[in-house]
Amino acid sequence: MAEKEIVSVEEGAGPVPVLKWDQGLFEQTVRGFQFPVEWDARYPHQGQTDADAPPGYI
């Protein structure tokens, strides 16, 4: 049985909690959910947000 990964959430940062991800957890998620290579999933650089994603990314 696989252990569950706990992602910490920062309280009081606004109406939506902030997930504290790191590159290792991101890569584990990509592998675990078998993201197709065509999706070109990328972990953002430090200081980037989803608003910094290239055109066509969500």
Buried (B, 14 or more C-beta within 10 A) or exposed (E): EEEEEEEEEEEEEEEEEEEEEEEEBBEEBBEEEEEEEEEEBEBEEEEEEEEEEEEEEE
